[in-house]
Amino acid sequence: MKKEFVINYQRQWDKDGTCYRQTINITRETLDKLKDILQAEVFLPRWNKDDYEKRLYLKNSFGKIENGFVFMNLTQRDFFNKYLKLKLKDRNTCFRVIG
């Protein structure tokens, strides 16, 4: 069985042809928890007008599993890494759903 939070650098492509060069193994349970944290962050009333773009990128198309992978943008990667505390590189990143 694959271990959770293992990072590999094999290339993955989403349906639009974007190349993701950093993949994190994650369980569906952990993914669901991260989705809940993201939803709570996006809909908090504390956001001000200066944070509009960050808020927009956080809620932009996250969570759909495509062939076992969940693709995210760089803002979402940075947000999730606050909780996961992994040593991520500045690359397009996706989650690989395991178990």
C-alpha positions as CSV (number, residue, x, y, z in Angstrom):
1,M,0.0,0.0,0.0
2,K,1.2,3.5,-0.8
3,K,2.1,5.8,2.0
4,E,0.3,9.1,2.5
5,F,2.1,12.4,2.0
6,V,4.9,10.9,-0.1
7,I,5.9,13.4,-2.8
8,N,7.0,12.3,-6.3
9,Y,8.0,14.3,-9.3
10,Q,6.6,12.3,-12.1
11,R,4.7,14.4,-14.6
12,Q,0.9,14.3,-14.7
13,W,-1.4,16.2,-17.1
14,D,-4.9,17.4,-16.5
15,K,-7.6,17.4,-19.2
16,D,-6.6,20.9,-20.4
17,G,-3.0,19.8,-21.0
18,T,-1.4,21.5,-18.0
19,C,1.7,19.6,-16.7
20,Y,1.9,19.0,-13.0
21,R,5.4,18.0,-11.9
22,Q,4.8,17.4,-8.2
23,T,2.4,14.8,-6.9
24,I,1.4,14.2,-3.2
25,N,-0.2,10.9,-2.2
26,I,-3.2,11.6,0.0
27,T,-6.2,9.5,1.3
28,R,-9.7,10.4,0.5
29,E,-10.4,11.1,4.2
30,T,-7.6,13.6,4.3
31,L,-8.7,15.1,1.0
32,D,-12.3,15.6,2.4
33,K,-10.9,17.3,5.5
34,L,-8.8,19.7,3.3
35,K,-11.9,20.4,1.2
36,D,-13.8,21.3,4.4
37,I,-11.0,23.6,5.5
38,L,-10.9,25.3,2.1
39,Q,-14.7,25.8,2.1
40,A,-14.6,27.4,5.6
41,E,-11.7,29.7,4.5
42,V,-13.4,30.8,1.3
43,F,-16.7,31.7,2.9
44,L,-15.5,33.5,6.0
45,P,-16.7,37.1,6.2
46,R,-13.3,38.4,7.2
47,W,-12.0,38.8,3.7
48,N,-11.4,42.4,2.6
49,K,-11.4,43.8,-0.9
50,D,-7.6,43.6,-1.2
51,D,-7.8,39.8,-0.9
52,Y,-10.3,39.4,-3.7
53,E,-7.8,37.7,-6.1
54,K,-6.5,35.3,-3.5
55,R,-10.0,34.3,-2.5
56,L,-10.9,33.9,-6.2
57,Y,-8.0,31.5,-6.8
58,L,-8.7,29.6,-3.6
59,K,-12.2,28.6,-4.6
60,N,-11.4,28.1,-8.3
61,S,-12.1,24.6,-9.4
62,F,-10.8,22.3,-6.7
63,G,-11.9,18.9,-5.7
64,K,-12.9,17.0,-8.8
65,I,-11.1,13.7,-9.0
66,E,-9.9,13.0,-12.5
67,N,-8.4,9.4,-13.0
68,G,-7.4,9.4,-9.3
69,F,-5.8,12.8,-9.3
70,V,-7.0,16.2,-8.0
71,F,-5.3,19.2,-9.6
72,M,-4.9,22.5,-7.9
73,N,-3.5,25.9,-8.6
74,L,-0.5,27.5,-6.9
75,T,-2.6,29.5,-4.4
76,Q,-4.4,26.3,-3.3
77,R,-1.1,24.5,-3.0
78,D,0.3,27.1,-0.7
79,F,-2.9,27.2,1.4
80,F,-2.9,23.4,1.9
81,N,0.7,23.3,2.7
82,K,0.0,25.5,5.7
83,Y,-1.8,22.4,7.1
84,L,0.3,19.6,5.6
85,K,3.7,21.2,6.3
86,L,5.5,19.4,3.5
87,K,8.6,20.5,1.8
88,L,7.1,21.4,-1.6
89,K,8.8,23.0,-4.5
90,D,7.4,25.9,-6.4
91,R,5.8,23.7,-9.1
92,N,2.3,22.8,-10.3
93,T,1.1,20.3,-7.8
94,C,-1.7,17.6,-7.7
95,F,-2.9,15.1,-5.2
96,R,-3.0,11.4,-6.0
97,V,-5.9,9.8,-4.1
98,I,-4.8,6.5,-2.5
99,G,-6.6,4.0,-0.4
